[in-house]
Amino acid sequence: MLWIEAVRTLSADLEEPFELEFIWRNLHELNKLSWLNLMREKITDQELNLLTELSERLIKNEPPQYIVGWAEFYELKFKVDERVLIPRPETEELVEMILTENNNDSLKILDIGTGSGAIAISLAKARQNWSVKASDISQNALELAAENAKMNHVNLEFIQSDVMDELTDRFDIIVSNPPYIAFDETYEMDDSVIKYEPDLALFAKNQGLAIYQKIADQAVNHLTDDGKIYLEIGYKQGKAVQAIFQEKFTDRLVSIHQDIFGKDRMISVK
Ligand SMILES: C[S@@+](CC[C@H](N)C(=O)[O-])C[C@H]1O[C@@H](n2cnc3c(N)ncnc32)[C@H](O)[C@@H]1O
């Protein structure tokens, strides 16, 4: 059997027809031309077994990023596996907003719930004068985030903490993309997210608002006088999260911002 026949047959039941190509090329570091040349060759039994195994994993909805072991975020590469959420394009918009609104003055930054380290590492990479701390309640996530910091050549401080319980300092910018999905909202989620991504990264009590509430309660004592907060939110949570922060920061401007699809996606406190 030729490679092209095997790929066609094994891709027939996949939602995304190019996923097998993406995964094989990544695992074997093949460029497009080498892949196209491969298509004309005979596939060995061993290769067919491997390709079949990959297609079965995709049919079971395993995210391609977990299969290849990395994801791209803000033009950087991050190792990902089932310890951490796969960083999303919406979160790139949060990073973009922070960088657009803040120059390279030496600032102290805290990323709460860093996961793969995507936000903290992207900020540290773009702003060499910033001193960035990244926290997570999950030690497993922090271990992977530390590997990602090393791989991307940035120096960050990592700390295991339930929100800010273990932190004593004040920050110029507090950023977070916390877990914000309500436990009864699984009907809206993709099967691959529910099955493979960590619950700890997805769900929060109090209709998904519990971690925002804890951040608001604690940020009062951890923000510098003119410090700012930037948060990612679920698209239906704008008004609720705005109210939580406005109650704690009565003299500040708490704004809701939309993503490129026009959905409420970010909150800033300035
Ligand atoms: C939605 S993920 C975000 C990961 C990463 N910042 C990103 O944007 O891709 C939320 C992260 O918050 C962490 N987390 C959950 N509860 C937490 C808590 N109480 N305190 C600190 N981190 C928490 C999870 O382990 C997870 O890594």
The ligand as an ORCA input file, in Angstrom:
! r2SCAN-3c Opt
* xyz 0 1
  C      -7.433     28.070     32.501
  S      -5.881     27.433     33.087
  C      -4.806     28.692     32.456
  C      -3.417     28.231     32.149
  C      -2.555     29.297     31.457
  N      -2.423     30.486     32.261
  C      -3.129     29.660     30.107
  O      -3.693     30.764     30.000
  O      -3.032     28.865     29.170
  C      -6.005     27.778     34.801
  C      -4.809     27.396     35.671
  O      -5.116     27.795     37.017
  C      -4.668     26.801     37.920
  N      -5.464     26.909     39.146
  C      -6.666     26.351     39.405
  N      -7.091     26.698     40.629
  C      -6.140     27.515     41.151
  C      -5.998     28.202     42.397
  N      -6.932     28.117     43.346
  N      -4.872     28.933     42.594
  C      -3.916     29.010     41.638
  N      -3.987     28.378     40.452
  C      -5.098     27.649     40.207
  C      -4.805     25.497     37.173
  O      -3.948     24.510     37.699
  C      -4.467     25.930     35.730
  O      -3.101     25.732     35.466
*
